[in-house]
Amino acid sequence: MKTRYGSFDINDSDMTNQGISVSNAENGGFSTRRTTAPDLRTRKAAGERIVVVTAYDYPSARLAERAGIDVVLVGDSVGKVILGYKNVIPVTMEEMLHHVFAVARGIKRALLIADMPFGSYQVSVADAMHGAVELLRAGAHAVKIEGGESVCETVRRLTEAGIPVMCHLGLTPQSVNRFGGHRVQGTEQKEAERMLADARLLEAAGAFGIVLETIPAELASQITAAISIPTIGIGAGAGCDGQVQVWHDLLGLTDGRTLKHVKRYAEVGSLIEAALREYADEVRKGSFPTKEQSQ
């Protein structure tokens, strides 16, 4: 059976959020039990750090699974790192669905969270409900929205409808035009107090976790201690309950200046470029393909 989403179809059998059959060997020896939103709260209570990474396609999802990543986020950062946009504002729901479908096919164990793109939840709760339902039908297990007190009613309504919601405070990328660029948030006392209050309100509204982006480490630690739901930091210091990094940043696939919070664990981009240069050179010299690569 096929279900229609936007301008494309998908087989219901491809919806990977219905099964978890995968061998331990395929997942590097990690548990094959599906990670759930309530699990993250349990891990916080137990003092266990939570590992989150973004992913935007099937191969990346499979690698994240094999590495034992706890949470995979299909972020609207796809607009910048995959689609070449200047920021996340142009990303559409149809584009998000396209990438959620792909990542969901590669996820068996990790919790899959999908960003709700700009404009999909700010206008009305009804819009938010419709978009969140589409993302869950595409294979996500939860959605993420930006904002504090202003989105509490949306968080409450989505949660009551059975849709787990993670929230996002600090440098919220969809508000880049208001911030005037990538600037540290929460440096002023009044702003810090507002962020702490927002975190408490979001927890009360039903959010199961909060991403804290580009805020002082001390403030992030205060927020983390003040709420019982986990905080996931990105540029917010080591005091959060977990960390998230963008796939292309940590693997060295982005060009230009890297942000302070980024650690490049590999230079995969250089390896890919070298391989492509070698391939091009062999084709031009006529040394590829050889008999070994011929039928």
SULMO-V540471 format. One record per pair of residues at least 6 apart in sequence whose ideal C-beta (glycine too) atoms are under 7 Angstrom apart, sorted by the first residue. I is the first residue (numbers start at 1). J is the second residue. D is the distance in whole Angstrom. If there is no record, write none. Layout:
i | j | d
I | J | D
I | J | D
This chain:
i | j | d
1 | 12 | 5
2 | 9 | 5
2 | 10 | 7
2 | 11 | 6
3 | 10 | 6
3 | 12 | 6
3 | 137 | 7
5 | 97 | 5
5 | 134 | 6
5 | 138 | 7
6 | 94 | 4
6 | 97 | 6
7 | 94 | 7
10 | 101 | 6
14 | 105 | 6
15 | 104 | 7
15 | 139 | 5
16 | 104 | 5
16 | 105 | 6
16 | 107 | 6
16 | 108 | 7
16 | 139 | 6
17 | 104 | 6
17 | 139 | 5
17 | 141 | 6
20 | 32 | 6
20 | 33 | 7
20 | 34 | 5
20 | 108 | 6
20 | 109 | 6
22 | 32 | 5
22 | 108 | 4
22 | 109 | 7
24 | 32 | 6
27 | 65 | 6
27 | 66 | 6
27 | 68 | 7
27 | 109 | 6
28 | 66 | 5
28 | 67 | 7
28 | 68 | 6
30 | 68 | 4
30 | 109 | 7
32 | 108 | 7
32 | 109 | 6
33 | 109 | 7
34 | 109 | 6
35 | 70 | 6
35 | 71 | 7
35 | 109 | 6
35 | 110 | 6
35 | 111 | 4
36 | 111 | 6
37 | 111 | 7
37 | 142 | 5
37 | 164 | 4
37 | 208 | 4
40 | 50 | 6
40 | 208 | 6
40 | 209 | 6
40 | 230 | 5
41 | 208 | 6
41 | 228 | 7
41 | 229 | 6
41 | 230 | 6
43 | 50 | 6
43 | 230 | 7
44 | 230 | 4
44 | 241 | 5
49 | 241 | 7
49 | 242 | 6
50 | 70 | 5
50 | 71 | 7
50 | 230 | 6
50 | 232 | 6
50 | 241 | 6
50 | 242 | 3
51 | 69 | 5
51 | 70 | 5
51 | 242 | 6
51 | 243 | 7
52 | 70 | 7
52 | 71 | 4
52 | 73 | 6
52 | 232 | 5
52 | 242 | 6
52 | 243 | 7
52 | 244 | 4
53 | 64 | 6
53 | 69 | 5
53 | 72 | 6
53 | 244 | 7
53 | 245 | 6
53 | 247 | 6
54 | 73 | 5
54 | 75 | 5
54 | 77 | 6
54 | 246 | 5
54 | 247 | 5
55 | 61 | 5
55 | 64 | 5
55 | 72 | 5
55 | 74 | 7
55 | 103 | 5
55 | 247 | 6
56 | 74 | 6
56 | 78 | 5
56 | 82 | 5
56 | 99 | 5
56 | 103 | 7
57 | 99 | 7
57 | 102 | 5
57 | 103 | 7
58 | 102 | 5
58 | 103 | 7
58 | 105 | 5
58 | 106 | 4
60 | 247 | 6
61 | 72 | 6
61 | 103 | 4
61 | 106 | 3
61 | 107 | 5
62 | 106 | 4
64 | 72 | 5
64 | 110 | 6
65 | 106 | 7
65 | 107 | 6
65 | 108 | 6
65 | 109 | 6
65 | 110 | 6
69 | 110 | 6
70 | 110 | 6
70 | 111 | 7
71 | 110 | 6
71 | 111 | 5
71 | 113 | 6
72 | 103 | 6
72 | 107 | 6
72 | 110 | 5
72 | 112 | 5
73 | 113 | 5
73 | 144 | 7
73 | 244 | 6
74 | 96 | 7
74 | 99 | 5
74 | 100 | 5
74 | 103 | 5
74 | 114 | 5
74 | 115 | 7
75 | 115 | 5
76 | 88 | 4
76 | 91 | 5
76 | 96 | 7
76 | 115 | 4
76 | 117 | 5
76 | 173 | 7
77 | 88 | 6
77 | 246 | 6
78 | 91 | 7
78 | 95 | 7
78 | 99 | 5
79 | 85 | 4
79 | 88 | 5
79 | 90 | 6
79 | 91 | 4
80 | 87 | 7
80 | 88 | 7
81 | 246 | 6
81 | 248 | 4
81 | 254 | 7
83 | 95 | 7
85 | 91 | 7
87 | 173 | 7
87 | 176 | 5
88 | 118 | 7
88 | 173 | 5
88 | 174 | 6
89 | 118 | 5
89 | 174 | 7
91 | 117 | 5
91 | 118 | 7
92 | 117 | 6
93 | 117 | 6
93 | 120 | 5
93 | 131 | 6
93 | 134 | 7
96 | 114 | 6
96 | 115 | 7
96 | 117 | 5
96 | 135 | 7
97 | 134 | 6
97 | 135 | 7
97 | 138 | 5
100 | 114 | 5
100 | 135 | 6
100 | 138 | 4
100 | 139 | 6
100 | 140 | 5
101 | 138 | 5
101 | 139 | 6
103 | 112 | 6
104 | 112 | 6
104 | 138 | 6
104 | 139 | 2
104 | 140 | 7
111 | 141 | 5
111 | 142 | 7
112 | 139 | 6
112 | 140 | 5
112 | 141 | 5
113 | 140 | 6
113 | 141 | 7
113 | 142 | 5
113 | 143 | 7
113 | 144 | 5
113 | 166 | 6
114 | 135 | 4
114 | 140 | 4
114 | 143 | 6
115 | 144 | 5
116 | 128 | 7
116 | 131 | 6
116 | 132 | 7
116 | 143 | 5
116 | 144 | 7
116 | 145 | 5
118 | 174 | 4
120 | 127 | 6
120 | 128 | 7
120 | 131 | 4
121 | 127 | 6
121 | 128 | 4
121 | 131 | 6
121 | 145 | 5
121 | 154 | 6
125 | 153 | 6
125 | 154 | 5
125 | 157 | 5
128 | 154 | 5
128 | 158 | 6
129 | 157 | 7
129 | 158 | 7
129 | 161 | 6
132 | 143 | 5
132 | 158 | 6
132 | 163 | 5
135 | 143 | 5
136 | 163 | 6
141 | 164 | 7
142 | 164 | 4
142 | 165 | 7
142 | 166 | 6
143 | 163 | 6
143 | 165 | 6
144 | 166 | 4
144 | 168 | 6
144 | 211 | 7
145 | 151 | 6
145 | 154 | 7
145 | 165 | 6
145 | 167 | 6
145 | 168 | 7
146 | 168 | 4
146 | 172 | 4
146 | 174 | 5
146 | 175 | 7
147 | 172 | 7
148 | 169 | 6
148 | 198 | 3
148 | 201 | 7
148 | 202 | 7
149 | 198 | 6
149 | 201 | 5
152 | 201 | 5
152 | 202 | 6
152 | 205 | 4
155 | 165 | 5
155 | 167 | 7
155 | 202 | 6
155 | 205 | 4
155 | 206 | 6
155 | 207 | 5
156 | 205 | 5
156 | 206 | 6
158 | 165 | 5
159 | 165 | 6
159 | 206 | 3
164 | 208 | 5
165 | 206 | 7
165 | 207 | 5
165 | 208 | 7
166 | 207 | 6
166 | 208 | 6
166 | 209 | 5
166 | 210 | 7
166 | 211 | 7
167 | 202 | 5
167 | 207 | 5
167 | 210 | 5
168 | 210 | 7
168 | 211 | 4
168 | 213 | 7
169 | 195 | 6
169 | 198 | 6
169 | 199 | 6
169 | 210 | 6
169 | 212 | 6
170 | 185 | 5
170 | 186 | 6
170 | 195 | 7
170 | 212 | 5
170 | 213 | 4
170 | 214 | 6
170 | 215 | 4
170 | 236 | 7
171 | 179 | 7
171 | 182 | 7
171 | 183 | 7
171 | 185 | 5
171 | 213 | 4
171 | 214 | 4
182 | 259 | 7
184 | 214 | 5
184 | 215 | 7
185 | 191 | 7
185 | 214 | 6
185 | 215 | 5
186 | 192 | 5
186 | 195 | 5
186 | 215 | 4
186 | 216 | 6
186 | 219 | 5
187 | 216 | 6
192 | 219 | 5
195 | 215 | 7
195 | 219 | 7
195 | 223 | 7
196 | 222 | 6
196 | 223 | 6
196 | 226 | 6
199 | 210 | 6
199 | 223 | 5
199 | 226 | 7
199 | 227 | 5
200 | 226 | 6
200 | 227 | 6
202 | 210 | 6
203 | 227 | 5
203 | 228 | 7
203 | 229 | 5
207 | 229 | 6
208 | 229 | 6
209 | 229 | 5
209 | 230 | 5
209 | 232 | 6
210 | 229 | 7
210 | 231 | 5
211 | 232 | 5
211 | 234 | 7
211 | 244 | 7
212 | 220 | 5
212 | 223 | 6
212 | 231 | 5
212 | 233 | 5
212 | 236 | 4
212 | 240 | 6
213 | 234 | 5
213 | 235 | 6
213 | 236 | 7
214 | 235 | 4
214 | 236 | 7
215 | 236 | 5
217 | 236 | 6
217 | 237 | 3
217 | 239 | 6
220 | 231 | 7
220 | 233 | 6
220 | 236 | 4
220 | 237 | 5
220 | 239 | 5
220 | 240 | 5
221 | 237 | 7
221 | 239 | 3
223 | 231 | 6
224 | 231 | 5
224 | 239 | 6
224 | 240 | 6
224 | 241 | 6
230 | 241 | 4
230 | 242 | 6
231 | 240 | 4
231 | 241 | 5
232 | 240 | 6
232 | 241 | 7
232 | 242 | 5
232 | 243 | 7
232 | 244 | 5
233 | 240 | 3
233 | 243 | 5
234 | 243 | 7
234 | 244 | 5
234 | 245 | 7
234 | 261 | 6
235 | 259 | 7
235 | 260 | 7
235 | 261 | 3
248 | 254 | 5
249 | 258 | 6
249 | 262 | 5
250 | 263 | 6
250 | 264 | 6
250 | 265 | 5
251 | 265 | 7
251 | 266 | 5
251 | 268 | 4
252 | 264 | 5
252 | 266 | 5
252 | 267 | 4
252 | 268 | 5
252 | 269 | 5
252 | 270 | 7
253 | 268 | 6
253 | 269 | 5
258 | 264 | 7
279 | 288 | 7
282 | 288 | 4
